[in-house]
Amino acid sequence: MRTTMATAAAFISLTFVPALAAPPADQDACNKLSFDLAEKAVAKKLAEADAIKVDELISKLEGQCAESQFNEADATAQEIEGALAK
């Protein structure tokens, strides 16, 4: 019973923590976020269709970082995280 509750608590914290995180503070943080998500995607070894979608989202994120659209970048990063969680 304790193991099940601990597992559920860990899952919930992993699920909701990204949603509570603040948007990147500046371009460097945004670019680091983009790079980290790209590395995570490569390590995940996604199916081709999923990899293409994530690649498009990472390109979108990089553009948002370049334009200092940090709130939009945060939303895109969460979308990427969701795609990687599948």
C-alpha angles and dihedrals in degrees: 000000000000091000091053092049092047091049091049092049091050091049092049092049092049091048098049104032095078090051090055096046118108121246116264111286097219144354094278092055091044092050091048090052090051092049093047092051091048090053091047090051092051092049090050093062094214126198112268096257092048092046091053092051093048091046090053090049092049090051089050090049092050090052091050090050091051090051093047091241094147099163090051090045090054091053091049091048090053089050089052091049089052092051091049092049093063 
